[in-house]
Amino acid sequence: MGMKYTRYARKYLRHLTAIFLLLTIVPGCEKTGYELLDPQSAGIWTLYNTGTGLPSNQIRDISGDKAGNLWVNFAGSGTASLDDETWTYYRTTNSDILSNAVTALGAAPDGTMIIGTTNGLSFISSSGVWDSYKDPAVSTMYINCIKVDSKGWIWVGTENQGFYVDSGTGFEQIYVSLFANVNAIEEDDAGNVFVGTDNGLLKWDGAGWSVLTTTEGLAANGVTALMLDSRDRLWIGTSGGLTVSYILRSVVYNLSLMNGTSGTFVRDIYEDRRGHIWFATWFDGLIRYDGVISHSYKVYNGFFEDDVNCIGEDSKGNMWFGLYSNGLVKYTLPLE
């Protein structure tokens, strides 16, 4: 691709030499829990679907709870928690969940799981007690996203009804017609809360609101996914942007995912334990950015589907990917 091999080969060899010297000087590093995973499963992709016992092949969201369980929303079939290899399902027939039409998940610090549906919120405490909330002032409260911030405030984004905030005294609706569709909510390392809408990215700094759009450097105005990584970069996925954006120290940067010129519909963003950034997209499958280049996982090179809804990780370090129509994928990261 226009790069001279010899120059990069020398640079690579120098890098390897430095790493080798460091390892010989510091041989006694303590193993982490992730390093104790079974090497036989490393790098293996496993698909679960209705043929293996799941209730639906459309996965709407994935999240972990405080106890280390993995939660998965199955479209039209309720939610479920995975403890080791045991699924526990929650549906209207065996619980007080509002609806089986589940859409989003959020985990509270006290162990409560917050489950978004197509018409309100359900809550299940760590002890199994159910509660719910649906704004009586709106005809439909379709939940798109849930975020619990560092203060414990619950932020809920909806379709066509703006967003809701519960600071501990009950939910308050914040509605502005231009920003009625709220697709993603995230908090940065300074405590600012960002709200991704169809018409730009709203920022709450604790005192007032501001708006970021393509004028400020975003890839597109339709913000569909947000994620703060371990380097304090706020990643911003959009619908149709030719790049993905990230904000670092109030500066907007853009990164090409090298996936053509038609733009990318980013549904979710996640950072794995190695610091690699994963993008779940519609039409472009999975994209993994390792800090240098992007890697594409699509049907053409062996992946299960080109439409990916969501990404999560379990307490053992396994990655999970929710597909639009073909089920749930588990991937154990290589031990590198």
C-alpha positions, 0 to 999 in steps of 0.5 A, a space after each residue: 500500500 505504498 509503504 516501504 517494507 524495509 523501513 517498517 521491518 526495522 522499526 518492528 524489529 526494534 520494537 520487538 527487541 525492546 519488548 524482549 529486554 523488558 520481559 527479561 528484566 521483569 519476569 515475575 508479573 502476576 497473572 490476571 484472571 483473564 490470562 487463566 482462561 482456557 487457551 483451547 477456547 481462545 480465538 474461537 467464534 461460537 454462534 448460539 441461536 434458536 437451534 441451540 435453545 435461544 428464544 429469538 435470533 434477534 438480539 437487541 442489547 447486551 449488558 453485564 450486571 454488578 454480580 458479573 452476570 451477562 444480560 441479553 435482550 431477545 426481541 419479542 422474547 423478554 430478557 435473560 441473564 447468563 450465570 456461567 452457562 445457565 440462562 435465567 429467562 424473564 418474560 411476562 409469563 413468569 415475571 413482572 416485566 412490562 413487556 416481552 418487547 425488550 429494547 435496552 439494558 442498563 446496570 445500576 450500582 446497587 445491582 438493579 438491572 434496568 430493562 427498556 421496552 417498547 413502552 416503558 421501563 422495568 427494574 429488577 433488583 439484585 434480590 429479584 423484586 420488580 418495579 416499573 415506570 411508564 410516563 402516563 403523559 405520553 402515549 408510547 414510551 419506546 426506550 432506545 438507550 439507558 445510562 446510569 452515570 457516576 452520580 447514580 442518575 438514570 438517563 433514558 433515551 426514547 423514540 420521539 419523546 426526548 429523554 428522561 432523567 432520574 436524579 433520585 427524586 423521580 423521572 423528569 422528561 426533557 423534550 425538544 422537538 429537534 432532538 426528540 429521538 435519542 439513540 445513545 447516552 454516555 458520560 465522559 471522565 469529567 462528568 459531562 453527559 452526552 446525548 446522541 440524537 438524530 440531529 446532533 450530539 447534546 452535551 450537559 456540563 452540569 450547568 447548561 447544554 451545548 450542541 455538537 454537529 458536523 460544524 464542530 467536526 462530527 462525521 454526521 449529525 445522526 448520532 447512534 452510538 457512544 462509548 468512553 474508552 480507557 484513554 478517556 476518548 469519547 467515541 461517536 458512531 453515526 448513521 451514514 458518516 464516512 468516518 467515526 469521531 472521538 472527542 479527546 480533551 474537547 477536540 473532535 477527531 475523525 478516524 476512517 474505518 476503511 470500509 468504503 465510501 458509502 458511510 457506516 451505520 454504527 449501532 454500538 461501540 465497545 472496548 475489549 480488555 486489550 484496548 481494541 475498539 469494536 464497532 457493531 454496524 448495520 451492513 458492514 458487520 463488525 469492525 475492530 480497530 486495534 489502534 493502528 488499523 481496522 479489521 473487518 468481519 463480514 459474511 464475505 470473510 466468514 462472519 455470521 451476518 453483516 448486521 450487528 446490533 450490540 456488543 458486550 463482555 462477560 466476567 471471564 473476558 469473553 466478547 458477545 455480539 448480538 446479531 440482527 437476525 442470526 443469533 448471539 456470537 461468543 468470542 474468546 479473545 486470544 491470550 496475547 
